[in-house]
Amino acid sequence: MFRDPREILLAIPAVIIGLIFHEFSHALMADLLGDSTPRRYGRLTLNPLAHVDIIGLLAFVLIGFGWARPVPVNPSNFKRPRLYDILVSLAGPVSNFLIALITLLIEFLIFKIAGGTYNVLPGLIPVFHYIAYFNIAFFFLNLLPIPPLDGYHILRSFVGNRFGNFFSFYERYGILFLIGFIFFVGPYFFQFAQNFYFSLFNIFSPF
């Protein structure tokens, strides 16, 4: 995915920020809805060490796809297990989208208030771009209904116990479906995420 070492260096902070807030948001939402499991496992924190999987991080920056340490959640602790499980699953991708919007907003505020900063520290521009772009990609990727992504958990919770045999099969081979998606559809997906990023960028531009 990356063509030179500079792109890898720019991707590292973007990926780490995206992963940390994604997993922390899962943990926070679960805790707020009555499940203390993430808190007991030390996941209700912004400490990168609690969320980042080193192998998954290296895979992200080298091939464009990887993983973090999943947050343990026990839906049986929820008063409304199916609904609350959906909300917990949504919290991660939504946090990534919010990070992308906040990053773009900060970038344009710096440009408007202290435009000279870009001339002094030109490296700020690509750092902001990568943070926004990667979090947009994380947002859409995690909404895909493919195990073990959040989109699948949302679908599974929404459907409930119906189609149990299908879901058992789907979960068993889900990682193969995901790998197939990354290799065959991935380039188009990341192009879509990039186009979406530029669309947001253009929305902010007039201001």
N, C-alpha and C positions, 0 to 999 in steps of 0.2 A: 504493500500500500504506500509506503513512504519511499521517496527517491533518494534522499540524502540524509546525513547525520543531523543537519540543522532541523529538518522536519521532525525527526525523532525527539530532539531536545525540546522543541516547541510542543510536541504532543504530550510529553510526560506530565507537566502541571495540569494540562486540560483534562487528561484521563484521571489523574489522582483526584482532582476537585470533583469531577463528575461522579466517580465511584463513591467517594466519601459521603457526599450529600445524598446520593441515591440510597445507599444502605442506611445511613442515619435516618432518613425520612421514613423508611420502612419501620425502623425500630421505634421512632418517636410516635408514629401513628398507631402502632400496635400498643404501645404503652398508654397512650391517651385513651384508647378504646377498651382498656382493661386487661391486657395481657402483659404481664411483667417479665415474660421469658427473655426478650432482648436485653432488658435491664440486668437480669441475673447473669447473663452471659457477657456482660460488659460491652454491649453493642450500642448503648444509648450515649454515644460520644462521637465527637468529630476527630478523635485521634486516628490518624491514617493507619496505624499499626493494628487497630481493631477491625478494620474493614478490608484492607488491601491484601490480596493474594499475590505474592511476588511473581510466581510463574504466570498467573493471569495477567498481571501488569506488563510483563515482558512480552507476552503474546499480543497485547493491545498495541504496544508501540512498534512492534516489529511487523506484524501481519494485519493489524487493524481490527482484530477481534480477540477478546479475552474474557476474563471474569473476575469478580470479587468474591469475598467470603459471604455466602448467603446468610441473611439474618434469620435465626430460629424464631418461629412464631407458632403458637399453639392456639388454633381457632376455637378450641373447646372452652377457652377462657373468655370468649366474647359472648355478650348477651344475645347478639344476632350474628351468629358465626358466618353465614354466607355473605351478608352485606358488609360486615366489618372486614372480612378477609379480602373482599374486592377493594375496599378503601385502602387497606394496607398495601395491596399490590399496586394500586394507582399512585400512591404517595411517592414512590421512587421516580417513575417517569415524569410526573408533574414537577418534581423538584428540579430535574434536569432542564425542563423547559423554562422554568422560572430563572434558573442560573443563566441560561442563554439570554433571556430578556434583560436581566439585571446587568450582565456583562456588556451588552450593547449599549444600555443606558449609561453606564459608567464611562464607557469609551467616548460617547458623544458629549457627556458632561465635561470630561477632561478636555476634549477638543474645543468646546465652546468657552470654558472658563479659563483654561490654561493651555491654549493651543501650542505655545512654545515648547511645552513638555515633549511633544512628539518629535520636535527637532533635536532636543537634547537626548532623549531616550527613544530612538526610533524602533527599538525592539518591542516596545509596548504594543504597537499595532498588531503584529502577527500573534503575540501572546493572547490578546483579547479575541482576535479572530478565531484562533484555535479553540479557546475555551467555549465560545459561543457555538461554533460549528460542531464540536464533539458532543456537546450536551444536547444539541438538536438531534444529532444522530442517535445518541443514547435514548432520547425520548421516543422516537419512532421505532427503533429497534426493539425496545423492551415492551412495546405494545403489540408486537407480533404474537399471534396465538400459537407459538411453537414452544414445547417444553425445552428448557426450564425457565423460559422468559416470563415476565410478569403478565404479559397478554394471555398466556396460556392459563395461568392461575386465575385470572379474571374470568376467562371463558369457563373453566372447570367449576369455579364457585357459582357462576351464574346458572349453569346447566344443572348442577347438583348431582344426584345419583343416577340420572338418566344416562344412557349410552355408556355404562360402566365398562363393558368389554372393549369398546372402541378406545376409551381413554386409557385403559390399561395397556393396550397395544401401542397407542400413540406415545405414552410416557416411556415405554420400554425402548422405543427406537427414536425418541424425540431428538436426541443429540445428532443422529444421522440426518434427520430432516433439517436441523439447524445448520450443520456443516454444508449440506447441499445448497441451502439457501445462500450462505455466505459465498460459496465458490461460484455459483451459477447466477445468482440474482444480486449478490453483493455490490458489484460495480455500479449497477443501475440504482440500487438503494442509496449508496453513498453519494451518487450524483444528485439524486432527488433531495437528500439532506442538505447538500451544498447549495442547490438551487433555492431551497426553502430559506437557508441562512441569508443568501443574498437578497431574497424578497423582504425579509425582516430588516436587513441592513438598509435597503432602499426606503423602507417606511420611516426609519429614523433620520435618514439623510436630509430631508427638507428642513428639519428643525436645527 
